[in-house]
């Protein structure tokens, strides 16, 4: 008896990420859209994660 199709391990896990990184390395910043350049150069803030957490709690119905 063989395993069900859903029980088999995927062989292409992480393929999307590796392809994205490959394209990013090839094109670099000079081939990117200006909006993409702005997003990459923008400083990451800790508040962004906090805001996402707060929005998800509101969405779940948890208000303090």
N, CA, C and O atoms as a Maestro MAE file, in Angstrom:
{
 s_m_m2io_version
 :::
 2.0.0
}

f_m_ct {
 s_m_title
 :::
 protein
 m_atom[256] {
  # First column is atom index #
  i_m_mmod_type
  r_m_x_coord
  r_m_y_coord
  r_m_z_coord
  i_m_residue_number
  s_m_chain_name
  s_m_pdb_residue_name
  s_m_pdb_atom_name
  i_m_atomic_number
  :::
  1 25 0.846 -1.179 0.000 1 A "UNK " " N  " 7
  2 3 0.000 0.000 0.000 1 A "UNK " " CA " 6
  3 2 0.890 1.240 0.000 1 A "UNK " " C  " 6
  4 15 1.810 1.347 0.811 1 A "UNK " " O  " 8
  5 25 0.624 2.149 -0.883 2 A "UNK " " N  " 7
  6 3 1.446 3.348 -0.994 2 A "UNK " " CA " 6
  7 2 0.825 4.485 -0.199 2 A "UNK " " C  " 6
  8 15 -0.348 4.443 0.173 2 A "UNK " " O  " 8
  9 25 1.626 5.482 0.045 3 A "UNK " " N  " 7
  10 3 1.151 6.651 0.777 3 A "UNK " " CA " 6
  11 2 0.198 7.460 -0.090 3 A "UNK " " C  " 6
  12 15 0.266 7.438 -1.319 3 A "UNK " " O  " 8
  13 25 -0.687 8.169 0.586 4 A "UNK " " N  " 7
  14 3 -1.594 9.068 -0.107 4 A "UNK " " CA " 6
  15 2 -0.787 10.235 -0.665 4 A "UNK " " C  " 6
  16 15 0.267 10.569 -0.124 4 A "UNK " " O  " 8
  17 25 -1.253 10.838 -1.702 5 A "UNK " " N  " 7
  18 3 -0.561 11.941 -2.354 5 A "UNK " " CA " 6
  19 2 -0.311 13.092 -1.379 5 A "UNK " " C  " 6
  20 15 0.733 13.740 -1.452 5 A "UNK " " O  " 8
  21 25 -1.246 13.354 -0.474 6 A "UNK " " N  " 7
  22 3 -1.098 14.446 0.487 6 A "UNK " " CA " 6
  23 2 -0.057 14.121 1.564 6 A "UNK " " C  " 6
  24 15 0.436 15.031 2.231 6 A "UNK " " O  " 8
  25 25 0.284 12.847 1.744 7 A "UNK " " N  " 7
  26 3 1.244 12.445 2.767 7 A "UNK " " CA " 6
  27 2 2.693 12.527 2.300 7 A "UNK " " C  " 6
  28 15 3.611 12.312 3.092 7 A "UNK " " O  " 8
  29 25 2.903 12.827 1.054 8 A "UNK " " N  " 7
  30 3 4.265 12.872 0.527 8 A "UNK " " CA " 6
  31 2 4.872 14.243 0.707 8 A "UNK " " C  " 6
  32 15 4.182 15.257 0.600 8 A "UNK " " O  " 8
  33 25 6.146 14.273 0.978 9 A "UNK " " N  " 7
  34 3 6.849 15.527 1.191 9 A "UNK " " CA " 6
  35 2 7.029 16.254 -0.138 9 A "UNK " " C  " 6
  36 15 7.343 15.648 -1.162 9 A "UNK " " O  " 8
  37 25 6.825 17.545 -0.094 10 A "UNK " " N  " 7
  38 3 7.040 18.347 -1.293 10 A "UNK " " CA " 6
  39 2 8.536 18.456 -1.569 10 A "UNK " " C  " 6
  40 15 9.344 18.561 -0.646 10 A "UNK " " O  " 8
  41 25 8.886 18.429 -2.828 11 A "UNK " " N  " 7
  42 3 10.296 18.534 -3.191 11 A "UNK " " CA " 6
  43 2 10.707 19.963 -3.520 11 A "UNK " " C  " 6
  44 15 11.898 20.270 -3.559 11 A "UNK " " O  " 8
  45 25 9.746 20.830 -3.755 12 A "UNK " " N  " 7
  46 3 10.089 22.182 -4.185 12 A "UNK " " CA " 6
  47 2 9.852 23.224 -3.086 12 A "UNK " " C  " 6
  48 15 9.526 24.372 -3.387 12 A "UNK " " O  " 8
  49 25 10.010 22.839 -1.832 13 A "UNK " " N  " 7
  50 3 9.823 23.802 -0.751 13 A "UNK " " CA " 6
  51 2 10.901 24.874 -0.844 13 A "UNK " " C  " 6
  52 15 12.083 24.570 -1.002 13 A "UNK " " O  " 8
  53 25 10.487 26.109 -0.745 14 A "UNK " " N  " 7
  54 3 11.425 27.213 -0.823 14 A "UNK " " CA " 6
  55 2 11.801 27.604 -2.235 14 A "UNK " " C  " 6
  56 15 12.678 28.446 -2.428 14 A "UNK " " O  " 8
  57 25 11.163 27.019 -3.219 15 A "UNK " " N  " 7
  58 3 11.510 27.315 -4.608 15 A "UNK " " CA " 6
  59 2 11.163 28.756 -4.969 15 A "UNK " " C  " 6
  60 15 11.898 29.409 -5.710 15 A "UNK " " O  " 8
  61 25 10.051 29.245 -4.448 16 A "UNK " " N  " 7
  62 3 9.661 30.619 -4.765 16 A "UNK " " CA " 6
  63 2 10.665 31.607 -4.209 16 A "UNK " " C  " 6
  64 15 11.073 32.545 -4.894 16 A "UNK " " O  " 8
  65 25 11.060 31.393 -2.966 17 A "UNK " " N  " 7
  66 3 12.011 32.301 -2.339 17 A "UNK " " CA " 6
  67 2 13.351 32.263 -3.056 17 A "UNK " " C  " 6
  68 15 13.944 33.310 -3.315 17 A "UNK " " O  " 8
  69 25 13.832 31.077 -3.377 18 A "UNK " " N  " 7
  70 3 15.124 30.991 -4.055 18 A "UNK " " CA " 6
  71 2 15.069 31.646 -5.430 18 A "UNK " " C  " 6
  72 15 16.037 32.279 -5.851 18 A "UNK " " O  " 8
  73 25 13.951 31.501 -6.135 19 A "UNK " " N  " 7
  74 3 13.810 32.142 -7.452 19 A "UNK " " CA " 6
  75 2 13.763 33.669 -7.298 19 A "UNK " " C  " 6
  76 15 14.369 34.388 -8.092 19 A "UNK " " O  " 8
  77 25 13.049 34.163 -6.283 20 A "UNK " " N  " 7
  78 3 12.983 35.594 -6.029 20 A "UNK " " CA " 6
  79 2 14.376 36.141 -5.740 20 A "UNK " " C  " 6
  80 15 14.755 37.182 -6.277 20 A "UNK " " O  " 8
  81 25 15.128 35.463 -4.912 21 A "UNK " " N  " 7
  82 3 16.476 35.922 -4.577 21 A "UNK " " CA " 6
  83 2 17.396 35.882 -5.792 21 A "UNK " " C  " 6
  84 15 18.250 36.752 -5.961 21 A "UNK " " O  " 8
  85 25 17.220 34.882 -6.626 22 A "UNK " " N  " 7
  86 3 18.021 34.794 -7.849 22 A "UNK " " CA " 6
  87 2 17.746 35.982 -8.764 22 A "UNK " " C  " 6
  88 15 18.676 36.574 -9.312 22 A "UNK " " O  " 8
  89 25 16.487 36.328 -8.928 23 A "UNK " " N  " 7
  90 3 16.131 37.475 -9.763 23 A "UNK " " CA " 6
  91 2 16.655 38.766 -9.152 23 A "UNK " " C  " 6
  92 15 17.153 39.634 -9.868 23 A "UNK " " O  " 8
  93 25 16.546 38.896 -7.838 24 A "UNK " " N  " 7
  94 3 17.031 40.097 -7.164 24 A "UNK " " CA " 6
  95 2 18.538 40.254 -7.337 24 A "UNK " " C  " 6
  96 15 19.030 41.370 -7.507 24 A "UNK " " O  " 8
  97 25 19.268 39.151 -7.295 25 A "UNK " " N  " 7
  98 3 20.723 39.216 -7.481 25 A "UNK " " CA " 6
  99 2 21.081 39.586 -8.915 25 A "UNK " " C  " 6
  100 15 22.035 40.329 -9.144 25 A "UNK " " O  " 8
  101 25 20.328 39.076 -9.874 26 A "UNK " " N  " 7
  102 3 20.623 39.349 -11.276 26 A "UNK " " CA " 6
  103 2 20.341 40.803 -11.629 26 A "UNK " " C  " 6
  104 15 21.187 41.486 -12.208 26 A "UNK " " O  " 8
  105 25 19.166 41.265 -11.283 27 A "UNK " " N  " 7
  106 3 18.757 42.614 -11.681 27 A "UNK " " CA " 6
  107 2 19.385 43.682 -10.802 27 A "UNK " " C  " 6
  108 15 19.765 44.747 -11.288 27 A "UNK " " O  " 8
  109 25 19.491 43.406 -9.540 28 A "UNK " " N  " 7
  110 3 20.040 44.392 -8.628 28 A "UNK " " CA " 6
  111 2 19.130 45.596 -8.518 28 A "UNK " " C  " 6
  112 15 17.968 45.541 -8.921 28 A "UNK " " O  " 8
  113 25 19.641 46.666 -7.983 29 A "UNK " " N  " 7
  114 3 18.821 47.852 -7.771 29 A "UNK " " CA " 6
  115 2 18.628 48.655 -9.042 29 A "UNK " " C  " 6
  116 15 17.629 49.362 -9.171 29 A "UNK " " O  " 8
  117 25 19.555 48.568 -9.982 30 A "UNK " " N  " 7
  118 3 19.439 49.397 -11.170 30 A "UNK " " CA " 6
  119 2 18.274 48.988 -12.054 30 A "UNK " " C  " 6
  120 15 17.770 49.811 -12.818 30 A "UNK " " O  " 8
  121 25 17.831 47.731 -11.970 31 A "UNK " " N  " 7
  122 3 16.719 47.288 -12.806 31 A "UNK " " CA " 6
  123 2 15.387 47.324 -12.091 31 A "UNK " " C  " 6
  124 15 14.370 46.931 -12.663 31 A "UNK " " O  " 8
  125 25 15.371 47.782 -10.866 32 A "UNK " " N  " 7
  126 3 14.149 47.763 -10.080 32 A "UNK " " CA " 6
  127 2 13.282 48.991 -10.347 32 A "UNK " " C  " 6
  128 15 13.761 50.032 -10.797 32 A "UNK " " O  " 8
  129 25 12.020 48.838 -10.061 33 A "UNK " " N  " 7
  130 3 11.067 49.943 -10.152 33 A "UNK " " CA " 6
  131 2 11.375 50.927 -9.022 33 A "UNK " " C  " 6
  132 15 11.798 50.499 -7.948 33 A "UNK " " O  " 8
  133 25 11.178 52.228 -9.231 34 A "UNK " " N  " 7
  134 3 11.476 53.210 -8.183 34 A "UNK " " CA " 6
  135 2 10.743 52.953 -6.864 34 A "UNK " " C  " 6
  136 15 11.287 53.209 -5.790 34 A "UNK " " O  " 8
  137 25 9.510 52.449 -6.945 35 A "UNK " " N  " 7
  138 3 8.767 52.153 -5.717 35 A "UNK " " CA " 6
  139 2 9.428 51.015 -4.948 35 A "UNK " " C  " 6
  140 15 9.459 51.027 -3.718 35 A "UNK " " O  " 8
  141 25 9.950 50.042 -5.667 36 A "UNK " " N  " 7
  142 3 10.634 48.926 -5.024 36 A "UNK " " CA " 6
  143 2 11.919 49.399 -4.369 36 A "UNK " " C  " 6
  144 15 12.244 48.977 -3.260 36 A "UNK " " O  " 8
  145 25 12.645 50.265 -5.042 37 A "UNK " " N  " 7
  146 3 13.863 50.822 -4.457 37 A "UNK " " CA " 6
  147 2 13.560 51.560 -3.166 37 A "UNK " " C  " 6
  148 15 14.288 51.435 -2.182 37 A "UNK " " O  " 8
  149 25 12.478 52.331 -3.175 38 A "UNK " " N  " 7
  150 3 12.101 53.093 -1.982 38 A "UNK " " CA " 6
  151 2 11.751 52.165 -0.828 38 A "UNK " " C  " 6
  152 15 12.118 52.434 0.316 38 A "UNK " " O  " 8
  153 25 11.048 51.079 -1.113 39 A "UNK " " N  " 7
  154 3 10.699 50.135 -0.055 39 A "UNK " " CA " 6
  155 2 11.928 49.437 0.515 39 A "UNK " " C  " 6
  156 15 12.021 49.227 1.725 39 A "UNK " " O  " 8
  157 25 12.864 49.079 -0.350 40 A "UNK " " N  " 7
  158 3 14.079 48.407 0.122 40 A "UNK " " CA " 6
  159 2 14.971 49.339 0.928 40 A "UNK " " C  " 6
  160 15 15.660 48.904 1.852 40 A "UNK " " O  " 8
  161 25 14.958 50.610 0.582 41 A "UNK " " N  " 7
  162 3 15.837 51.540 1.282 41 A "UNK " " CA " 6
  163 2 15.194 52.093 2.549 41 A "UNK " " C  " 6
  164 15 15.876 52.700 3.374 41 A "UNK " " O  " 8
  165 25 13.891 51.889 2.709 42 A "UNK " " N  " 7
  166 3 13.194 52.398 3.893 42 A "UNK " " CA " 6
  167 2 13.632 51.624 5.132 42 A "UNK " " C  " 6
  168 15 13.771 50.401 5.102 42 A "UNK " " O  " 8
  169 25 13.844 52.346 6.200 43 A "UNK " " N  " 7
  170 3 14.291 51.725 7.437 43 A "UNK " " CA " 6
  171 2 13.142 50.936 8.065 43 A "UNK " " C  " 6
  172 15 12.017 51.426 8.165 43 A "UNK " " O  " 8
  173 25 13.437 49.732 8.477 44 A "UNK " " N  " 7
  174 3 12.430 48.904 9.138 44 A "UNK " " CA " 6
  175 2 12.257 49.384 10.569 44 A "UNK " " C  " 6
  176 15 13.231 49.624 11.281 44 A "UNK " " O  " 8
  177 25 11.029 49.516 10.970 45 A "UNK " " N  " 7
  178 3 10.757 49.974 12.325 45 A "UNK " " CA " 6
  179 2 10.123 48.857 13.132 45 A "UNK " " C  " 6
  180 15 9.498 47.955 12.573 45 A "UNK " " O  " 8
  181 25 10.281 48.916 14.413 46 A "UNK " " N  " 7
  182 3 9.670 47.928 15.286 46 A "UNK " " CA " 6
  183 2 8.177 48.175 15.401 46 A "UNK " " C  " 6
  184 15 7.414 47.269 15.737 46 A "UNK " " O  " 8
  185 25 7.759 49.408 15.120 47 A "UNK " " N  " 7
  186 3 6.349 49.742 15.241 47 A "UNK " " CA " 6
  187 2 5.500 49.036 14.199 47 A "UNK " " C  " 6
  188 15 4.317 48.785 14.430 47 A "UNK " " O  " 8
  189 25 6.085 48.716 13.065 48 A "UNK " " N  " 7
  190 3 5.321 48.056 12.012 48 A "UNK " " CA " 6
  191 2 4.793 46.713 12.505 48 A "UNK " " C  " 6
  192 15 3.627 46.393 12.277 48 A "UNK " " O  " 8
  193 25 5.615 45.935 13.165 49 A "UNK " " N  " 7
  194 3 5.178 44.654 13.706 49 A "UNK " " CA " 6
  195 2 4.145 44.820 14.793 49 A "UNK " " C  " 6
  196 15 3.209 44.028 14.896 49 A "UNK " " O  " 8
  197 25 4.309 45.842 15.600 50 A "UNK " " N  " 7
  198 3 3.362 46.107 16.669 50 A "UNK " " CA " 6
  199 2 2.000 46.498 16.087 50 A "UNK " " C  " 6
  200 15 0.964 46.053 16.580 50 A "UNK " " O  " 8
  201 25 2.004 47.316 15.056 51 A "UNK " " N  " 7
  202 3 0.743 47.727 14.427 51 A "UNK " " CA " 6
  203 2 0.031 46.537 13.809 51 A "UNK " " C  " 6
  204 15 -1.190 46.419 13.912 51 A "UNK " " O  " 8
  205 25 0.781 45.659 13.170 52 A "UNK " " N  " 7
  206 3 0.175 44.470 12.570 52 A "UNK " " CA " 6
  207 2 -0.456 43.612 13.656 52 A "UNK " " C  " 6
  208 15 -1.568 43.111 13.492 52 A "UNK " " O  " 8
  209 25 0.254 43.445 14.762 53 A "UNK " " N  " 7
  210 3 -0.263 42.657 15.874 53 A "UNK " " CA " 6
  211 2 -1.562 43.271 16.407 53 A "UNK " " C  " 6
  212 15 -2.518 42.551 16.694 53 A "UNK " " O  " 8
  213 25 -1.595 44.594 16.538 54 A "UNK " " N  " 7
  214 3 -2.796 45.263 17.028 54 A "UNK " " CA " 6
  215 2 -3.969 45.110 16.053 54 A "UNK " " C  " 6
  216 15 -5.101 44.874 16.475 54 A "UNK " " O  " 8
  217 25 -3.702 45.242 14.767 55 A "UNK " " N  " 7
  218 3 -4.765 45.077 13.784 55 A "UNK " " CA " 6
  219 2 -5.314 43.659 13.780 55 A "UNK " " C  " 6
  220 15 -6.521 43.465 13.640 55 A "UNK " " O  " 8
  221 25 -4.446 42.667 13.931 56 A "UNK " " N  " 7
  222 3 -4.934 41.288 13.959 56 A "UNK " " CA " 6
  223 2 -5.760 41.020 15.200 56 A "UNK " " C  " 6
  224 15 -6.732 40.268 15.142 56 A "UNK " " O  " 8
  225 25 -5.393 41.620 16.321 57 A "UNK " " N  " 7
  226 3 -6.194 41.440 17.527 57 A "UNK " " CA " 6
  227 2 -7.568 42.084 17.369 57 A "UNK " " C  " 6
  228 15 -8.568 41.530 17.824 57 A "UNK " " O  " 8
  229 25 -7.621 43.242 16.733 58 A "UNK " " N  " 7
  230 3 -8.919 43.876 16.479 58 A "UNK " " CA " 6
  231 2 -9.755 43.005 15.559 58 A "UNK " " C  " 6
  232 15 -10.956 42.839 15.770 58 A "UNK " " O  " 8
  233 25 -9.110 42.445 14.528 59 A "UNK " " N  " 7
  234 3 -9.806 41.592 13.580 59 A "UNK " " CA " 6
  235 2 -10.365 40.351 14.281 59 A "UNK " " C  " 6
  236 15 -11.445 39.876 13.931 59 A "UNK " " O  " 8
  237 25 -9.649 39.837 15.247 60 A "UNK " " N  " 7
  238 3 -10.104 38.658 15.995 60 A "UNK " " CA " 6
  239 2 -11.161 38.999 17.033 60 A "UNK " " C  " 6
  240 15 -11.754 38.107 17.639 60 A "UNK " " O  " 8
  241 25 -11.396 40.280 17.235 61 A "UNK " " N  " 7
  242 3 -12.425 40.691 18.176 61 A "UNK " " CA " 6
  243 2 -11.909 40.974 19.572 61 A "UNK " " C  " 6
  244 15 -12.702 41.162 20.494 61 A "UNK " " O  " 8
  245 25 -10.608 41.007 19.745 62 A "UNK " " N  " 7
  246 3 -10.023 41.279 21.051 62 A "UNK " " CA " 6
  247 2 -9.694 42.760 21.151 62 A "UNK " " C  " 6
  248 15 -8.785 43.256 20.485 62 A "UNK " " O  " 8
  249 25 -10.436 43.447 21.980 63 A "UNK " " N  " 7
  250 3 -10.132 44.851 22.216 63 A "UNK " " CA " 6
  251 2 -9.890 45.045 23.703 63 A "UNK " " C  " 6
  252 15 -10.596 44.476 24.536 63 A "UNK " " O  " 8
  253 25 -8.905 45.839 24.024 64 A "UNK " " N  " 7
  254 3 -8.551 46.052 25.433 64 A "UNK " " CA " 6
  255 2 -8.949 47.433 25.864 64 A "UNK " " C  " 6
  256 15 -8.735 47.806 27.018 64 A "UNK " " O  " 8
  :::
 }
 m_bond[255] {
  # First column is bond index #
  i_m_from
  i_m_to
  i_m_order
  :::
  1 1 2 1
  2 2 3 1
  3 3 4 2
  4 3 5 1
  5 5 6 1
  6 6 7 1
  7 7 8 2
  8 7 9 1
  9 9 10 1
  10 10 11 1
  11 11 12 2
  12 11 13 1
  13 13 14 1
  14 14 15 1
  15 15 16 2
  16 15 17 1
  17 17 18 1
  18 18 19 1
  19 19 20 2
  20 19 21 1
  21 21 22 1
  22 22 23 1
  23 23 24 2
  24 23 25 1
  25 25 26 1
  26 26 27 1
  27 27 28 2
  28 27 29 1
  29 29 30 1
  30 30 31 1
  31 31 32 2
  32 31 33 1
  33 33 34 1
  34 34 35 1
  35 35 36 2
  36 35 37 1
  37 37 38 1
  38 38 39 1
  39 39 40 2
  40 39 41 1
  41 41 42 1
  42 42 43 1
  43 43 44 2
  44 43 45 1
  45 45 46 1
  46 46 47 1
  47 47 48 2
  48 47 49 1
  49 49 50 1
  50 50 51 1
  51 51 52 2
  52 51 53 1
  53 53 54 1
  54 54 55 1
  55 55 56 2
  56 55 57 1
  57 57 58 1
  58 58 59 1
  59 59 60 2
  60 59 61 1
  61 61 62 1
  62 62 63 1
  63 63 64 2
  64 63 65 1
  65 65 66 1
  66 66 67 1
  67 67 68 2
  68 67 69 1
  69 69 70 1
  70 70 71 1
  71 71 72 2
  72 71 73 1
  73 73 74 1
  74 74 75 1
  75 75 76 2
  76 75 77 1
  77 77 78 1
  78 78 79 1
  79 79 80 2
  80 79 81 1
  81 81 82 1
  82 82 83 1
  83 83 84 2
  84 83 85 1
  85 85 86 1
  86 86 87 1
  87 87 88 2
  88 87 89 1
  89 89 90 1
  90 90 91 1
  91 91 92 2
  92 91 93 1
  93 93 94 1
  94 94 95 1
  95 95 96 2
  96 95 97 1
  97 97 98 1
  98 98 99 1
  99 99 100 2
  100 99 101 1
  101 101 102 1
  102 102 103 1
  103 103 104 2
  104 103 105 1
  105 105 106 1
  106 106 107 1
  107 107 108 2
  108 107 109 1
  109 109 110 1
  110 110 111 1
  111 111 112 2
  112 111 113 1
  113 113 114 1
  114 114 115 1
  115 115 116 2
  116 115 117 1
  117 117 118 1
  118 118 119 1
  119 119 120 2
  120 119 121 1
  121 121 122 1
  122 122 123 1
  123 123 124 2
  124 123 125 1
  125 125 126 1
  126 126 127 1
  127 127 128 2
  128 127 129 1
  129 129 130 1
  130 130 131 1
  131 131 132 2
  132 131 133 1
  133 133 134 1
  134 134 135 1
  135 135 136 2
  136 135 137 1
  137 137 138 1
  138 138 139 1
  139 139 140 2
  140 139 141 1
  141 141 142 1
  142 142 143 1
  143 143 144 2
  144 143 145 1
  145 145 146 1
  146 146 147 1
  147 147 148 2
  148 147 149 1
  149 149 150 1
  150 150 151 1
  151 151 152 2
  152 151 153 1
  153 153 154 1
  154 154 155 1
  155 155 156 2
  156 155 157 1
  157 157 158 1
  158 158 159 1
  159 159 160 2
  160 159 161 1
  161 161 162 1
  162 162 163 1
  163 163 164 2
  164 163 165 1
  165 165 166 1
  166 166 167 1
  167 167 168 2
  168 167 169 1
  169 169 170 1
  170 170 171 1
  171 171 172 2
  172 171 173 1
  173 173 174 1
  174 174 175 1
  175 175 176 2
  176 175 177 1
  177 177 178 1
  178 178 179 1
  179 179 180 2
  180 179 181 1
  181 181 182 1
  182 182 183 1
  183 183 184 2
  184 183 185 1
  185 185 186 1
  186 186 187 1
  187 187 188 2
  188 187 189 1
  189 189 190 1
  190 190 191 1
  191 191 192 2
  192 191 193 1
  193 193 194 1
  194 194 195 1
  195 195 196 2
  196 195 197 1
  197 197 198 1
  198 198 199 1
  199 199 200 2
  200 199 201 1
  201 201 202 1
  202 202 203 1
  203 203 204 2
  204 203 205 1
  205 205 206 1
  206 206 207 1
  207 207 208 2
  208 207 209 1
  209 209 210 1
  210 210 211 1
  211 211 212 2
  212 211 213 1
  213 213 214 1
  214 214 215 1
  215 215 216 2
  216 215 217 1
  217 217 218 1
  218 218 219 1
  219 219 220 2
  220 219 221 1
  221 221 222 1
  222 222 223 1
  223 223 224 2
  224 223 225 1
  225 225 226 1
  226 226 227 1
  227 227 228 2
  228 227 229 1
  229 229 230 1
  230 230 231 1
  231 231 232 2
  232 231 233 1
  233 233 234 1
  234 234 235 1
  235 235 236 2
  236 235 237 1
  237 237 238 1
  238 238 239 1
  239 239 240 2
  240 239 241 1
  241 241 242 1
  242 242 243 1
  243 243 244 2
  244 243 245 1
  245 245 246 1
  246 246 247 1
  247 247 248 2
  248 247 249 1
  249 249 250 1
  250 250 251 1
  251 251 252 2
  252 251 253 1
  253 253 254 1
  254 254 255 1
  255 255 256 2
  :::
 }
}
